[in-house]
Amino acid sequence: MDKPAVTSVPLHPLLAARWSPRALDPAFELDEQRFTALFEAARWAPSYGNTQPARFLAARRGEPMFDRIHGTLSRGNRGWAGAAAALAIGVAQTLGEDGEPLPYAAYGLGLAAENLVLQAVASDLVAHQMAGFDAEAARTEFEVPAGFDPLVAIAIGAPGDPAELPDRLRAAQRVFDSTGGLHAAGLFDSAGEPLVVREDVGRHNAVDKVLGWALLAQRVPLAGCVLMVSGRASFELVQKAAMAGVPLLAAVSAPSSLAVDLAAEQGMTLVGFLRGRSMNVYTGAERIVTKDIA
Ligand SMILES: Cc1cc2nc3c(=O)[nH]c(=O)nc-3n(C[C@H](O)[C@H](O)[C@H](O)COP(=O)(O)O)c2cc1C
């Protein structure tokens, strides 16, 4: 999906179209030419004294190195970035051959990374940069020598379907993955990007944590947001969502009849049994847009 930047004056379409989605298409495969073009673009970035300090470790999904890069990502990033068509780690050369510091090394890597990102957009791809990776693990895994610093990971791919919300809730739900016994609640924007995900042994507590976060962040009323909960949608959860101004509550399991009545009364959209691409819409169907699935 597109998410054009809202700007005070028109920008070049490449700049306006760039954004960092987490919903990536897990089936998309990146051809050799577009993959190579990313790093060729990075290579042509300006650098201090033409020192060219940017290096990239990179691989496409399906290659063993992709999994090795993926293994260095933080848990939160690992969840969604596995669907990337390619992963890269940006490394800055911080020391010259003479052992002296190379000035502006990180700056140079940043310029190269932005070239890469914009080339991705020009190739109908998206790129999402990540500080959330273990630089020391990357150093060990890829035997990065002293004088070179892994600074950023980058996921490149084709935009995915924001309808993958439940999976993405799971992906962000850290403790569930290790214990299998927790509830989660997540707040997503209308593009399906997670704003916050919280977990707790009680479904209500998970929702309270999410809405508490929104209150502290002064985001209430939560217009344009989706509240997604694991388990059932109860009357009380609809009440809480309504109080916070959430227009759409989605649950993995069934709603109670009282929950449906209250959602209808509040003009709220209530979705149940949201699993993969299927769902039941109990109220407020006008907020749901369907599109043909090829
Ligand atoms: C150096 C850097 C590190 C980032 N680290 C992460 C990260 O670890 N995880 C993540 O989801 N996004 C990360 N981001 C993406 C930013 O959150 C994102 O670019 C920012 O929210 C702006 O959104 P936009 O790119 O869609 O305009 C990072 C971006 C940069 C430039």
PDBQT file of the ligand as one rigid body, heavy atoms in Angstrom, charges set to zero:
ROOT
HETATM    1  C1  LIG A 301      18.999   4.466  11.948  1.00  0.00    +0.000 C 
HETATM    2  C2  LIG A 301      17.584   3.984  11.967  1.00  0.00    +0.000 A 
HETATM    3  C3  LIG A 301      17.226   2.946  12.797  1.00  0.00    +0.000 A 
HETATM    4  C4  LIG A 301      15.926   2.433  12.805  1.00  0.00    +0.000 A 
HETATM    5  N1  LIG A 301      15.637   1.347  13.581  1.00  0.00    +0.000 NA
HETATM    6  C5  LIG A 301      14.433   0.744  13.457  1.00  0.00    +0.000 A 
HETATM    7  C6  LIG A 301      14.175  -0.507  14.089  1.00  0.00    +0.000 A 
HETATM    8  O1  LIG A 301      15.041  -1.117  14.737  1.00  0.00    +0.000 OA
HETATM    9  N2  LIG A 301      12.954  -1.064  13.951  1.00  0.00    +0.000 N 
HETATM   10  C7  LIG A 301      11.986  -0.467  13.210  1.00  0.00    +0.000 A 
HETATM   11  O2  LIG A 301      10.890  -1.034  13.095  1.00  0.00    +0.000 OA
HETATM   12  N3  LIG A 301      12.193   0.710  12.573  1.00  0.00    +0.000 NA
HETATM   13  C8  LIG A 301      13.409   1.326  12.669  1.00  0.00    +0.000 A 
HETATM   14  N4  LIG A 301      13.665   2.480  11.965  1.00  0.00    +0.000 N 
HETATM   15  C9  LIG A 301      12.632   3.020  11.080  1.00  0.00    +0.000 C 
HETATM   16  C10 LIG A 301      12.069   4.279  11.638  1.00  0.00    +0.000 C 
HETATM   17  O3  LIG A 301      11.309   3.960  12.769  1.00  0.00    +0.000 OA
HETATM   18  C11 LIG A 301      11.232   4.978  10.567  1.00  0.00    +0.000 C 
HETATM   19  O4  LIG A 301      12.065   5.320   9.502  1.00  0.00    +0.000 OA
HETATM   20  C12 LIG A 301      10.599   6.230  11.145  1.00  0.00    +0.000 C 
HETATM   21  O5  LIG A 301       9.596   5.856  12.049  1.00  0.00    +0.000 OA
HETATM   22  C13 LIG A 301       9.971   7.092  10.076  1.00  0.00    +0.000 C 
HETATM   23  O6  LIG A 301       8.984   6.387   9.385  1.00  0.00    +0.000 OA
HETATM   24  P1  LIG A 301       8.998   6.323   7.788  1.00  0.00    +0.000 P 
HETATM   25  O7  LIG A 301      10.354   5.791   7.395  1.00  0.00    +0.000 OA
HETATM   26  O8  LIG A 301       7.863   5.415   7.408  1.00  0.00    +0.000 OA
HETATM   27  O9  LIG A 301       8.795   7.721   7.271  1.00  0.00    +0.000 OA
HETATM   28  C14 LIG A 301      14.944   3.015  11.960  1.00  0.00    +0.000 A 
HETATM   29  C15 LIG A 301      15.305   4.094  11.129  1.00  0.00    +0.000 A 
HETATM   30  C16 LIG A 301      16.602   4.564  11.114  1.00  0.00    +0.000 A 
HETATM   31  C17 LIG A 301      16.956   5.692  10.173  1.00  0.00    +0.000 C 
ENDROOT
TORSDOF 0
